[in-house]
Amino acid sequence: DQAPGEPQGKSDPLLDALTAELGRSFENLQDKGEEPLYYLSYRVEDGRRFSISASFGALSQDSTRDRYGGRRRSLDVSARVGSHEFDNTHKVRGEWSFGGFGGGRSLPIEDDEGSIRVAVWRATDSAYKNATRALIRVKANKAVKVETEDKADDFSREEAQVYLGKRQEAELDLDEWKARCKRLSAIFKEHPLVLSSSVGVSGGEGTLYFVDSDGARIREPRYYLRFMVSGQVKADDGMDLELFDSVEATSSEQLPTEEELERVVRELIARLEALRDAPAVEPYSGPAIVMNRAASVFFHEIFGHRVEGHRQKDEEEGQTFTKKVGERIMPEFISVKDDPTQRRYGETVLNGFYRYDEEGVAARNVSLVEDGVLKGFLMGRSPID
């Protein structure tokens, strides 16, 4: 279900600037110094992000008030020196690190190729120098520390992906969403027992760019909106009680109507008032049934994070499942997969959908547990034994 690209002949100054500067920088740096630059990538998020909220009919937050209306271009540079087998991202005990990306740098939001290339060059220069310093540290660490158990390479070789989807244009009328938040939050005025409340939207409309020295060229539209409502009451015994609800959309067709959002607000208020009048639960020891949303978060925390591949080679992490591949870790009736290529589950929109990950690798369906038996891990480009 690949989206069509831009009309033939239509240029993209941002993509052109990234591609040209990556080629120039990589050619100049791959043979520089004692440690060669063997890999370089640029990831850019281009678009507008926004956060708007209102309370009791008045705006309380509006991130779109800057002169650019929330528009941003953020660049991350990944510079790797050394080799796929051993490079600057190698784990140094006692230091926190995650991948090879250098934290976001702002780029010009206008399509001036020269200005963009200068900003990208400065970020590349900084990332390369940081990478060479990091490699010195990891070599010293390896020389004086006990040999690690996981001797896998630091970076995998992957097929370069090329996908040029349409650029995401701004579609949302943010002034209308400000007015809508004010109208919906005003409903709380009808309920004097509600002490605090918030109705808001946050999200982004933009395009993700990724280019690397292996030949990847990706341009993927991204769209996300989350409507949030919360309220707080105080019970007669002084206990503070708060509830939260949200609605998400990943395309303009999924956006809820104001009538649908009003129902969400009124249902939350009704639950708050019922909760305020409910008797306090007595202390209890025994089985409990966890609601669906809480159950999913619980499972995500105790299993999802612990099967992330990069954690298995970090000896300072809780490596619960590192040596349990092929063993039964769950009841036989449970199988688990992670499938970012799936847009929906029934009528439910899955916010985890993506075509390519942050390292330019195509998304794929991963089988983690089959009939209770652990089969593998959630991998990026950091291999594990």
Secondary structure, DSSP 8 states (H G I E B T S, - for coil): -----S-TT---HHHHHHHHHHHHHHHHHTTSSSS-EEEEEEEEEEEEEEEEEEETTEEEEEGGGSTTTTEEEEEEEEEEEB-SSSBTTS--TT----SSEEEEEE--SS--HHHHHHHHHHHHHHHHHHHHHHHHHHHHHHHHS---S----SS------EEE---------HHHHHHHHHHHHGGGGG-TT--EEEEEEEEEEEEEEEEETTS-EEEEEEEEEEEEEEEEEE-TTS-EEEEEEEEEESSGGG---HHHHHHHHHHHHHHHHHHHHS-------S-----HHHHHHHHIIIIIGGGBGGGGG-TTS--TTTT-TTSB-S-TT--EEE-TT--EETTEE-TT--SB-TTS-B---EEEEETTEE---B--SS---
